[in-house]
Amino acid sequence: MTPRSYLFVPADRPERYAKALASGADAVIVDLEDAVAPPAKDRARALLADWLAHDGAAPVVVRVNAAATPWFDADLALVRSPRVAAVMLPKAERANDLARIAHPCLLPLIESAAGVDALRVIARAPQVQRLVFGAIDLQADLGIAGDGDELLLFRSQLVLQSRLAGLAPPVDGVCTAIDDAGALDAETRRARRFGFGAKLCIHPRQVDAVNRGFAPSADELAWARRVLDAAAASGGGAVAVDGKMVDKPVLLRAEALLRQAGDRQGRPALGQESARQTV
């Protein structure tokens, strides 16, 4: 299953790893970057390495420090562990930096003007499995004050380049309003409307809302089944559902919704390409 929710946990708080893994998040990101202060970087890396060395350690994503930092090379040694399911690279701006990471599954964070400018190249790097949007850092880099229409251009570029590169839909950035369920719901619905397929979470209580927000609703699934049933009954002829004509794009949408829900009716559409396997 392609993850819908990615939950961050600080690398220097190993007592929180188990709670994060039990949160219901589709993927857990152990964070060596923003969540860890510079003086604590080496200790955080050692704590994570010790945890990964234990037989019971579950696969996790590791967010390393950016390639331009003094901690990057030491982080790369850590991610060779077989229990590192994927590596998230912050400030992803150059394919050469991605190539330095000896891991088959990379999640580049696009969070700078240079990263947006290099999107086409980054998305096509052979190890890249999915693009991730670092909205807050991009706002700071560009001097943008808002997170709504102000970032529409950049969100759309991530969606477009992901599709052209055959990647799964990208991952939207965090909602910083931990205690505002309405804000989280609005951000998740916006991300799904724009073509994103997942969202970063910074607290376990955000996970369920994000998972629900990216899952098809009961009404959507009922509509999708009506569309496929009507198309099958028509024998290839013109058909309308709920007063609207059904053509190939409508069928593709119905099939995609049912596949997302694990419904057996959601069979692949003719000629549709599958995204790379994602973590």
N, C-alpha and C positions, 0 to 999 in steps of 0.2 A: 504494500500500500504506500502510495506517495504521501509523505507527512503533510499534515495541515498545521500543526503546532510545533514550534521549536522553543523549548524553555531554557533560559540561561540560568546557570548556577555558578557562583564564584569559585575559582579553582582553589583559593586559599581557605575555603570553608567545606572541607570534606565531610563534615557531619551533616551537610545539607544534600549530599549527592543522592542518598537513598530516598529522601523526601521528594526530590525532583524526579527521580525515576518512577516513583509511585504516584505521581501527580496525574497520570493519564495523558501526558504530552506524548506526541508521536515520536519526538526526538528530543534529547537533552544535550545542551551545549555547555560543556565545562569551559569557563571563560578565563583565559590567561591575560586578556587585554584590559578593557576598560574597568572590569570589576576588581582588578588587583592594582594596588598602589605600587609605584616603581620600587620602593624599598622591599616590597614583599614578593616581587616577581620570582626570584630564585626559590624561595621557600614554597610558593604556590606550585611551581613546576615539580619540585621534589615530592610534595604531598600527592599531586595527581599521579606522578610516576609510581609511587608506592601503591596507590589504590589500583591502578591499571595492572600491576604485577600480581594481584591476588586473583585466584581462580574464579571467584564469584563475581568479578567485575563485569558489569553489563556494557555492551557497546555504546559509545557516546561520540558525539561530535566535539571536537576541540577547537575553540577559537584561539589561534596563536596571536602573537604580537605582529605588528606590521613589518614588512620586509625592511623598512628603513630604520628599524629600532635595533638597539644592541642586544635584544633578547631573542631575536628571530632565529638565529642559528641553533641556539640551545633548544628552543621550542621544536625545531625540526627533528632533532634527535628523539624527542619524546613521542612524536606522532608515528613513529615506526611500530609502535605497539599494535598487535592484531586486534586489540579491543577499541582502537580508534576507528570508528565507522566512517568518519569524514573529517576534513579539515576546513575550517572557515578562516579565510584570509581577509583581515580588515584592510581598508584603503587599497583595494585591488585596482591597479592602474596599468600594469604591464604584464604581458604574457610571460616574459622572462622570469618574473617573480613567481608566477604559478608553476613554471617548469622546475623551479628549485625545490619544490615540495614533492618528495617521493611518496605520493599517496594517490591511489586511483580515483578517489572521490573528493573533489574540491567544491567548496561553496564560497565563491568570491563575494565579498561585501562591496557593493557599489555605493560609495559615500563621499565622492569628491568630484569636482569638475573634470579632472583628468580621467577618473574612472568612467564617467558617463561618455567622455569623448572616445574612450577605448572600448566601449561596450561590444562592438561587433567582433573585435579580435578576442576579447576575453571570453565571450560566449562560445566561441569556436575552439578554444583551447581544449586539447583532447581529454584532460582529466576533469573538466568542469561538468558537474551534474546539475547544478541549479544556480541561478543568480539570486542574490539577496540585496534588498534595498536598505541602505543606511540613511534614512530620511533626515535624522537629526544632524548628523555630521555634514550631510550635503547642504542643509539649510545654513549651517555655520560657515561652510566654505564659500557659499555664493551670496551670503548676506540676505537670505530670504527669511521673512518673518513668519509666514504662515505655512500650514501643513495641508491645506486643501487644494483649491484650484492652482495655487502657486507651484505645486509639485506635479501637476497633471502631466506636463510634458515629459518629465523624467520617468514617472511611473509607466507611462505608455511606451517609452523607449525600452524599458526592461522587458515588458510583455512582448513587444514586437521582436526584439533580438532573441529572446528565449524561443519563440516560435520558429524563427528562421533557422536557428541552430539545432532544432530538434530537442530542446530541453523541456522539462516539466515547467508549468507556470511558475513564475518567480515568487519569492517570499517577501512579504511586506514587512516594514520596520515595526518597532515596538510602539505600544500605547503606553505613555508614561503616567496616565491617570489610573493608578492601581485600584483606587476605591470608587471609580466612576464607571459603573456597568454600562450606562448609556453611551458614554464616549467610546468604550471598547467595542460595543455592538455596532455603533455607527462606523468606526474605522474598519472593522472586519467586513461589514457589508459593502463599504466603498471599495475595499481591496478586491473583493470577489467580483463586483461589477466591472472593475477596470481590467480584470483578467488575471489577477494574482491567484495563487492556489494555496497559500499558507501565510502564517504570520509569526513573527518573533514575539515571545512572551517574557516578561521580567518577573512574574510572580506566579506561583502555582494556581492561585484562584482565577487567573486569566485563561487557563487552559481550556476548561469546559466550554466557555463562551466562544472561544476561537474555533474549537472543533465543531461546535454546532453551526457556527456562522459559515463555515466552508462546506458543510454537508447539504445536499439538496433537501429542501423542505418537503413535507408530505404533499402539498399542493403541486409542487414541481414534479414529483415522481408520478403522481396521478395523471398529470397532463402528459408526461412523457409516455406513459403506458397507453393512454388514449391515442396519441399520435402514432405509435408503432402498430397498435391494433388496427387502426383505421387504414394505415398504409398497407398492411398485410391483407386486409379484407378487400382493398381496391384492386388488387392484382396488377399494380403498376400504373393504374389510372389516376387522374386528378382526384384529390380528396380535400375536404375541409374539416378542420377540428375547431370547435368553439368559434365558428364563424370566420376562421382564417385559413387561407390556403396553406397546404403542407407541401413544401418542395424540399430539395436535397439539404439545404442548410438547416431547415427545421428538423429534418430527420437526424442529422448529425448531432444537433443540440440535444434531442431526446435521448439518443443512444449514449451520449457522453454523460448525461445526468444519471442514467441507470447504471452505467459502468461504475461511476463514482460511488454509487450506493451499493455496489456489489450485486446488483440484480442481474440474473442470467439473461434477461431480455436485452441487456446493454451490450450487444455484440459489436465488434469493430465495424465501422462503415467502410464501404468499398473504397480502396485507395488511400485510406487514412494512415498516416505515418504515426508510429508510436514514439513517445519520448524516451530518452535514455533512462535506464533504471535509476531511481533516486533514493537518497538517504535523507 
